[in-house]
Amino acid sequence: MKGDLEDCCGFCKITPKCKAYSWNDWEGGTCWLKSATGPIIDLFGVSYAVLRPACSPVQQNKDIAVSDIKSMKGDLEDCCGFCKITPKCKAYSWNDWEGGKCWLKSATGPIIDLIGVSYAVLRPDPHIPIGTPFIGNFSYFGGEGQKACGNYVNPEIQKVAGHKSAN
């Protein structure tokens, strides 16, 4: 797809089965959407990223017993984002109590049957093949300071391309 590096993440997020993307300046900038995260090869002038972790599909009428970290008011769709930004959160449950509440969890089990409750698990980072020079949480700063999402690999190419660590 034609676009700048900062566009690629959005394209990947809305494309079913997209797990990663690469970008180069072919025809003014092209995003190459990927259905797998490897194998990864070094290719000068190409930037590559995998999407950040997401949550598993929601399971209905199930709950994770105990292990509550905290609860937050929100819709079911909000819970994954809350879990991502909460230290030690590994999973969440949701019910419609008080208009909708996310129950953030420090464990992924044990799972129990409970009518009216939904749960999901925070997925780990996508698999990066062993031996790959992995650099986490890079952001591409260009033009208006827009950032691309994902985790970049190949530090030498990223340095040449002008990518800077967000750390």
N, C-alpha and C positions, 0 to 999 in steps of 0.2 A: 504494500500500500504506500502511496506517496505521502510523505510527511517528514517533519522534523523529529529528532530523537525524542523530544518531550511529548510528541503525539503517540509514539509507539505503545507506551504503557496503556493508554486509554483504548487504543485499537485492540490490544490483546485482551483487556478486561472484558470487552463486549463481544469477543469472538469465541464461540463455544470451542472447547478443547485447547485453547491457546494456553501454553504454560510458560513460554519464554519468547523473546524476540531478539532480533539483531537489527542493526541499522548501519547503512553506509550512505555515501553522498551520491550514489547512482541516480541520474536524472534529477539532480537537485535535492535528493534526500528520499530514501526508501526504507520502510519498515518491513522486515521479513518475519512474519509470525510463525511460531514453531509449536508443534504439538508435543514436543519432548524437550527435556532440559539437557540432553547430551547425546552422543559424545561432543565435547567441545574441542575445537581446533583453533590454533592461533592464526589469525588472518589480518594482516596489516590494514588499517583503515576501517575496520568493522568493530562496532560496539555491540555487546551482548548482555542481556539481563534476563533473569528469571523473575517471575512475579513474586511478590512478598507472600508470606503465609496467609492462608485463609482458614475459615472454619469448615468442618465437615458438614455434610448434609444434615439437616435437622431431623431428629427422631421424635415421633409423636407419642404421647402418653407414656413417657419414660422420664426418669429423673436420676440424678446422681446423688446418692445418699450422702448426707453430711458434707463436709469439706467446704462450706460457704466461706468466702472471703468477705464479700459484701453484696448488698443488693442495690440496684439502680433502676429508677423509673425509666421505662422505654418500651418501644415496640420490639417484637421478636427480631426484626431486621437490624436493630441497634445493638443487640447483645454481642455479636461477634466483634464489632469495633470496640465496645467497652472492654471486652476480654483482652484484646490485642494491646491496649494501653495500660492494663492493670498488672503490676508486677506479680508474678507467681500464678497468674490465672492460666489454667490449662483447659477449662471447659466452662460451659454455662448452662443454666436451665432458665426457662421462661414460663410464666403463667400470667393470667389476666387479673391477678390480685391488684387492687387499687388502680385499675386502668391499664395495667401492664407493668411487669417487673422482671428485670434480669437478675438472676442469682449467680454471681461469679464464683467459680469453684477452683480450689487448689489441687484437685485430683480428677481423674477421668473415670472413677468408679468407686464403689460398686454401683451398678445401674439397677434401679428398681422400677417396677410398673407403677405409674401414678397417672390417673385420668386427668386430662386438662393441662399437663405439663409437657413441655418440649425441651429437648437438650441437644447440644452439639459440642464438639471438641475442637480446640484450636489446633490446626495442623502444624507440624514442624516445618522448618524451611524446606523448600524443594531439594531433592537430592542433587548434590553437585558431585560429579565423578571424582574419585580419589586421584590425587596428583594435579588437579586443576589449580592454578594460582588464583584462589578466590579472594576477592576483596569485597567486604560487606558495605551496604548502605552508601553507595556513591550517588551523587546527584550531579546532573549535567546543568551547568549554569551557562545560559546563552541569552542573547537578545535581551529579553525583559526579565531575566533572572528566573525563568521557569525551570521547574525541576522534573526530571523523569523519575519514575518509580522503578523499583527492582534492585537487584544486587548484581554488580558488574564483576566480570572476571578479566584477567590479563592486565595486570597493573601497568606494564610498559606501554601497551596500546592506549590505555585510558589516559596516561600521562601525556602522550603525544597528542591525543585528541582533545586535551584540555579539560578532562574531567577532574573534579576535585572531591576529596573525601568529605562527607558530611559529619564525620566524627570530630 
